[in-house]
């Protein structure tokens, strides 16, 4: 977070949670375990594999992989 009044701080997380609610959460699950499993699968199998414009049209998984690869040995 940065200073007060900077409306772009939470924009990406708000977008993520809006998408998550629309796609996955706005339904009833019989158990808490089933809800947690559905949300985990949504994030790991779909969301982290799709391309995001804010990451240069890379998936979050690919972005993190490249970041780790490029930062090996950098202190």
N, C-alpha and C positions, 0 to 999 in steps of 0.2 A: 504494500500500500504506500502511496505517496501522500502528498499534502491534501488537506481538506479541499473539497470542491472539484477534484479531478475525477470527472465522471467516467473516464475510460479505464480506471483501475479494475473494475469488476466486470467489464463488458464481456470478456470471453467466458468467465465462469457463469455469468447470468445466462448467456447464450447456451452453454452446455446444459445447465440445469433446466432451462426451458425445453430443450430438445429431449432430455431425459424424461421429464414429466410427461411430455406429449407422447413419446414413443413407448415408454415402459412403465411408468409409475401410476398413471391414471387408470388403474384397474385393480380389482380385488385379488389377493392371493390367499389361499387357504391357511398358509403358515408363514411365519417370519422367515424361516429358512428358504422357502420357495421364492419369496420376494427378494431376499439377498442374492440368491443364485441367479434370478432373472436379471437383476441390476448388474451383477458382476459380468454375466455373459454379454449383456448389451454393451458394456464399456469395453471389455477385452476383445470380443469377437467382431463388433461392428464399429463402434465409435473410434477406437484407437487404430483401426485399419483404414478409415476413410481419409481422404485428402482434405486439408484445411487451408484456405487462402492465407490465413495469418501465419502459416508455417511454410510459406513458399510453395504451396500445393503439394506438400508432403504429408504423409500420415504422421500422427504423433509418435507411433512406434519407429518409423523410419527416421524422423527428425531426431529422436533420442539416440538411435543407433549411430547416426552420422555425427552427432554432437560428441558422443562418447569416443568414437573412432578418431575424430579430429583433435580431441583433447587428451589423448593418451600421451603421457610424458610431460604434459604442461602442468606447471605448479603455480 
